[in-house]
Amino acid sequence: MTKDDILKFVKNTTYNAYETTLLKKVKSGIIPKHMAIIMDGNRRFAERMEISVEEGHIRGKDKLEEVLNWCLELDIKILTVYAFSTENFKRSKLEVEHLMKMFIDNFKQIGDDKRVHKYKIRVKIIGRIDSLPEDVVDAIKYAEEKTANYSEYLYNIAVAYGGREEIIQAIRSIATEVKDNKLEVKDIDESVVKNHLYTSDLPDPDIILRTSGEERISNFLLWQMAYSELYFVDVFWPELSKLDFLRAIYTYQQRKRKYGV
């Protein structure tokens, strides 16, 4: 065994021991019920690794599979991920077409995923579904219908999603109800607005994690994040490690949530 091999072995052993210790600490603390993730950095990861953008997105999809397993291990009941924003339609035609094909394949796979059915995970896609190609919508329906009767875990994927657009849609819906005399203006409150959002059946996120080192929300869950804890990690999404993930949860556990009080 060379000196480099020895150093690598020691480093891996130390890393694994730290991860195991942190996992135990996290499991003994308060686990967030709802975690939301802004999966950022696939393209920059691809550029740094000198691989295609398409391969970068595939690596990102593989990472999401890992993260779902980590959430199940910690018994995080609700996971909401930002997969494709309304602004992402402005990317190159080739990249958007590749992503749409990925969505079709992934949603169909989710509908047949043994893990999804074993843990009774209900899948829901949130966003402007009507702006997506028909074959993507069909794949979404497949995943949602195959998991519609589950409620043990909730897995929400934001596609063609924009936080401002979501609020605008809610305002339009509420305005229509007022116009049709189904709702009085004086009765409009936070609960009414919440009931008109894509996430009307979900509690607000306890923690929002963003990768890539960018410290902004990028039009994600703008209404719902009012009292969410924010955690930013300086790695691109495909290279997020389990240790990074555990550190986010551990940091959340150390914070005192005051909800504005």
Sequence and secondary structure as in RCSB ss.txt:
>XXXX:A:sequence
MTKDDILKFVKNTTYNAYETTLLKKVKSGIIPKHMAIIMDGNRRFAERMEISVEEGHIRGKDKLEEVLNWCLELD
IKILTVYAFSTENFKRSKLEVEHLMKMFIDNFKQIGDDKRVHKYKIRVKIIGRIDSLPEDVVDAIKYAEEKTANY
SEYLYNIAVAYGGREEIIQAIRSIATEVKDNKLEVKDIDESVVKNHLYTSDLPDPDIILRTSGEERISNFLLWQM
AYSELYFVDVFWPELSKLDFLRAIYTYQQRKRKYGV
>XXXX:A:secstr
  HHHHHHHHHHHHHHHHHHHHHHHHHTS   SEEEEE   HHHHHHHHT  HHHHHHHHHHHHHHHHHHHHHHT
  EEEEEEEEGGGGGS HHHHHHHHHHHHHHHHHHHH HHHHHTTEEEEEES GGGS HHHHHHHHHHHHHTTT 
 SEEEEEEEEE HHHHHHHHHHHHHHHHHTTSS GGG  HHHHHTTSTTTTS   SEEEE TT  S  SSSTTTT
TT EEEE SS GGG  HHHHHHHHHHHHHS   TT 
